[in-house]
């Protein structure tokens, strides 16, 4: 009897977590499709195949749901950007793959940052995350001179930024491999100056 109850409780907990994940993915998906201010709980509920009441029971409020979605998205982004420090080709391929998955949504958020406080918070966090990624990934290849190191980090941030991806991929119409190739050339040119 005890084992049966434990199984039922574990099964219920797994169902609750699966529901929570569907809600978070639905919220994140909508945030990459339209301005945050226009996303309503009924839309999220429909996309996640749950009721609004279920969302409120899980998260408490729309604001709490969006807070949880920000944390969830950051974990997803960190996992997607995982790469071996010092490996230029893998790093650029990883970042281009990440932008292929999320770049257009990030651009939508960037377009809202001047008037939507939550978007401004998300994009500020994203900038810090990207800079930290650049420092970690390219750090082993950088000079010890602190001034030159900071300059190179600034330039590497630009070379691997979502706007660089947009210029090459969306504006110029290059495919992902061509985009990655051009970004690799920029990164390599910067690092050759060391």
N, C-alpha and C positions, 0 to 999 in steps of 0.2 A: 504493500500500500504506500509506504514511504517513497519507494522508487518511482511509482506511478505519479505521485504528487510532484516530485522533483522534475520528472520528465515534462509534466504539464506546465509547471512554472517556467522551466527553461524554454519550452516551445512558445509559451506566451511572450516571454521576454524577447525571443528572436523575432516574433511577429511584430512586436512594438518597435524594435530597432529597424526592421525592414520598412515599416510604415514611415518612421522618422526619416530614413534615407530617401524614400520616394518623395517626401515633402521637400527635403533639402534640395534634391536634384531638380524638382519642379520649380522651386523658387529661383535657383541659380539659372536654370534654362530661360525662364521668363526675364530675368535681369539682363540676360545677354541678347534679348530680342526687343525690348522696349524700355522706355524710361522707368526708373524705379517708382516714381510717384504714381504712375499709372497701373501698377500691379496690385490687384485686389485679391483678398483671400479666396473668394469664390473661384477665380481663375486658377489659383494654385491648387485648390482642392480638386477641381476638375482634372487638371493635368496629373495630379498624384493619385487620382481615383480614391479620394477620401472625402469626408465631409468637412465643412468649415469647423464644426465642433471638434472634430478629431485634431485639427491643426491647433485649435485653442487649448485643447486638453494636453497636447504634446508640448506646446511652446508658451502658452499663456497669453500672447499678444502678437500683433503683426510686427512690432518693433523687436520683440524677443526672437521671433522667427528670423528676421533679417539679420540680427546679431549672430544667431547660430549659423546662418547661411554664410556669413562672412568668415567665420572660423572654419567652417567646413570647406569653403572654397580655398582658403589659404593652405589647408592641409593637402588638398587636391593639387594645387599649383606646385607646392614644394615637392610632392611625389613625382609630378610630371617633369619637373626640371632637374631631377636627380641626375648627376653626371660625375665623371671622374675628374678631379682637379688636374689641370695641366693638359688635358686632351682637347685641343682646339676643335678638331673635326667633330668629335662626339658632342662637345658643348654646343656648337652652332647647330648641328643636326637636331639636337634635343630642343633648343630654343625655337627653331623654326617649326618643328613638330608641335610644340606647345602653342605657338601662334596660329598654326593651322587649325587647332582645336578651339582656341579661345580668343584669338586676336581681334576678330570683328566685334565680339562682345566687350572686350576691353576698350576698344575704340569708342563704342557706344557709351560706356561709363565715363571715359575721358571727356566726351562731349557734354556730359551733364555736370561735371565737377564745379563749374562756376555758379550753378544755381541749386544744386541738390546736395545738401550736406553729407548724406550717406555716401553718395558717389565720390565726393571730395575725400572723405575718409578712406574709402576703398582704394582710390587711385594713389593717395599719399602712401598708404601701406604697400601698395604694389610697387611704387618707385623704390621704397626702402628695401623691399624684398629683392627687386631686380639688382640693385646696387650690391647688396650683400652676396647675391649669387655670383655676380661678376668678380667681386673680391675673392670669393672662395674658389671659383673655377679657374680664374686666370692668375690668382695670387702667386702660385709657385713659379710663374714665368716672368714676374715683374721684378724690377730693380728694387734695391733696398733704400735708395734715395727717396725720402718721404715726399718731397715736393713733386719729383718726377713720377713717383708711384701714383699719387693722387691725380695728376694730370692724365696719366695713362688709364686709370680707372674711369675717369670722366669720359674719355674718348671711347673706351671699350663699352661703356654703358650705352653710348650713342650708337655704336656699331652693331649692337645686339638688341636695340630697343624695338618696341612694337611699331613705332612710327617708321623705323628703317625697314622693317618687314613690310609695312603697308606701302611705302614708296616703291619697293621692288616688286612686291607680290600683287597688290591691288592697282596701283597707279601705272606701273610699267607692264604689268601682265605676265611677269615671269612665273614659271612653275616653281613648286617648292624646292626642287633640286637646284635650279638656277639661282633662286633667291639665297639658298644656303651657300652656294658657291661664291656668290658676290660678298656675302657677309663674312665668309671665311677669309677671303682676300683682304678685306678691310682689317679684320682682326690680326691676320698674319703680318700685314704691313705695319701696323702699330707695334706689334711685339718685336719685329725685326729692328726697330730703332733702339732697342735696349742694348 
